[in-house]
Amino acid sequence: MTFLAPNWLDKGEAKVIRKVLTAAKDRGYRVSVIDSIEGDGERVVSRSDDYAKAWEELFHTDSAILIFWAGDQRLGFVSLIFNNGYPEDVISDCTDRPEILELMPEVEA
């Protein structure tokens, strides 16, 4: 996916997030977006296959949660915290399940 990142977002972080979303889309998963990881976030995208909308809604706060679905089955989540200083740190947590771990990009040395 080649969606434009907001100017304030680290380009390396944007690349990591694109890789996660592209991997999920390629597997046919649907995505939900919660606009904060603090527990008080709003679900701004719900079980959608519209990855352009998911990308657009990611960057209204300094963190977000992606929840991935296969049909009606919730596969798990990926927590994102933006502008940590290192692109590989944009993913702060994720579900320890093969379907989610397969979405994680390789760490570049």
N, C-alpha and C positions, 0 to 999 in steps of 0.2 A: 504494500500500500504506500502511496506517496502523499499522504495528507500532510498539509503544512502545519508545523508546530508554532505555538505562540512565540513571540520574540524573547520572552523571559525564560523559556525552557531550554536547558542545555541540549545541544544538538545530539550528543551521544545518548542522553536519556531518551530523546524522541526516537532514536534508532532502535533502542532496546524495546520500547513499548510497541513500535511498529512490528517488530519481529514476533512478539507475543501475540498480538492481534492477528497478524497474517497467518501464523501457525494455527490459531484457533479457527479462523475463517476457512482455511484450507481443509480442516477436519470436519467442517459443517456444523460447528458449535454455534449456539446463540450466546449472546452476551448481555449482561446487566451491568450498569454503571451506578455506583453509589459515590456521591461527590465528596466524601470525607472518610477517613479511617478512624475517626474519633468516636464513632458510635452514634453520632447525631446527624449523619449525612442523609441526604435525600436520594431516593432511587430515581435517577433522572433518565435512565434507559432501562427497560424491563424486557428481558428474554427476547432480544431482537437479533435479526440477522443483518441489520443495517449498521455495518461497521463504520461507515462515514459519520453517522449520527453518534455512535459510541465515542469515536475519536473527538468529535466536536464538543461533547459534553464532559470530557475528562478534565479539562484544565480551568475550572472555575474556582478551585481552591488549591491548596498546596499539597493535597493528597487525594487518593481515590481508591476504590476497590472495584475490581473487575470480577464478576461471577460468571462462570461458564456453565452452559447447559447442553446436554445431548438429548434432544426431545424434551421430555418433562423431567429428566433426571438431572439433578444438580451435581455437577462434577467437582466443583470447588471454586476457590477464589485466588486472586493475586492482588496483594496490597501494594500500592505505589506511593512513594513519597518523593516529591519533585525537588530538584536542586540540592541534592546531598553533596555535591562536589565531585562525585565519581559516577559515571554512567551505569556501572554495574550495581550501584547501590539504589537505583530507582525502584527496584523490586525489594521491598522490605520484608515480605513474608508471602507464603503461598501454601496451599493445601498439599500435603505430602501424599499425593496419589498419582499413579502413573500418567493418567490423562492430563493432569495439570503440569507435572514435571516435564513432560514431553514438549510443552510450550515454551519452556525456558531456553533463551538463546545461549549458545556457547560463550563462555567468557573468553574474550580476546586478550592475549598476553602482550 
